Amino acid sequence: MKNLYLSLIFTAISFSTFAQNTIYMDSKYKELDTKEGAKYFKIITPAPDKDYEFLRTTYFIDGTKKAEQSYDLKGEKKVFEGVHKHFYESGELFYQLPYKNGKKHGNLLAYWKNGEKRRDDTFKRGKLKEGKVWNEGGEKIEYFEYLIPAKFPGGQDKLFSFLKENINIPQEQERGTSVKVILKFTINPAGDLSEIQIVEGAPHRYNAEAVRVLTIMPRWNPTKRFGEPIATRYALPIIFRK
């Protein structure tokens, strides 16, 4: 009985310590070792009595709540569950979005800072069924999706044509072979590419050529969230085929 009692105390202390663990992050949500240079911080709290396992609460550095996101852990993968809430820096509710088994399921409700409803989208098992959008004055406007991914001007076909026309394949590559390089990069709100990173490389000449081609690309159409351009990371495989 004594050992069980001590075990329960240890478990309670462990959960309490975990719940109070503060993780600082920069403007791109990269985790930092100290508070210096941080724009946000987050606290992850175990929630064994809820319909989800963990609650991640993110704050602006001044302590104003930025987001509440609940999830289960399946191995190392986070599976979103429950209603996620996001807030303006001034504290008002920005939007809330329900999840079930990792998929959007229910109504996404968004609001302007003045409290007027901004949009109401209905999702079922991750698929959009219907939606409505209003301007800041409360007037209904033409519908557009709340999240529009970044796109090369003209779409995928134009992107493939651009790569085909501009990639220089090393002369030593044998016919009938292919070499793949995968890159990640940031598309900023203006559509410019930066922070190019090779995540799956090949011999140096291929890596250098893949990076060169990215640097001469035209501006992309940036990702839009709630109609406003934002910076996002994008992964692109480039295949050298001879």
Phi, psi and omega in degrees: 000319180297318180296321178296317179300315179295322180297318180295321178297315180299318180297317180297319178296319181297315180294320180296317179297317181297319183294330184266003181291114182263127181245120181271149183220152177274190185294343178254015178067020173283132183289140182245156179281334181226176180286339184299127179081003183281145173252332181226166165215156181227153176231128180254123185242126173297143182223065184295342181263008180254183176276007178219165186271326185221149174239122177255116179251123181252138181235150164292159188297339178277000178098355176289134182292134179255320183200152170235121182226122182254150184199162169254159175253122174246093190071237176260001183269133175273126178247112184296139176219153174077186183271121177266137181237140178232145187233151172290160180297337178274000172106343181287152176293126178271300176202161175226144187217119181275145178235151173217121182054039175083001181241148176298128183208105184127204185255123169279120178243124180238151185226149171283166181299332181279003178095347178294143178294136184259320177196160178218105181247136179255123178246147174224115182051043175089354182252136178286129180257317178197164180197158177224149181227141178232151175276180186294341179270001178091007180270136178290135181234175182300137185287142169214151183292148185290334179229115180244111184296156177299150183213138172297140181303121182098348177095189186298319181299318178294324178296313180298320179296318179299313181297317181298322183282335189249346180282131174259114182277128179306136184299330185284351180293134182285147178294145180083007180245166177219149179229134183244137173234129178250128181240152170239145180206163177262135172253112185280173183301340178272352180096002179281151180261140178206177178051050181288131183225134176270117181258340173217104189261179180218187174309153191309318184297325178290315179301313182296320181291321179298317179294318180301316181298322178296322184291341180257005179292149173289168177299141175274164167280116187289163173298139175240131175239122185055035176084358183247133181293139178225162176279138178217159174268147184221139177252136182221120173275135176242123185248124175266112183236131183235000000 
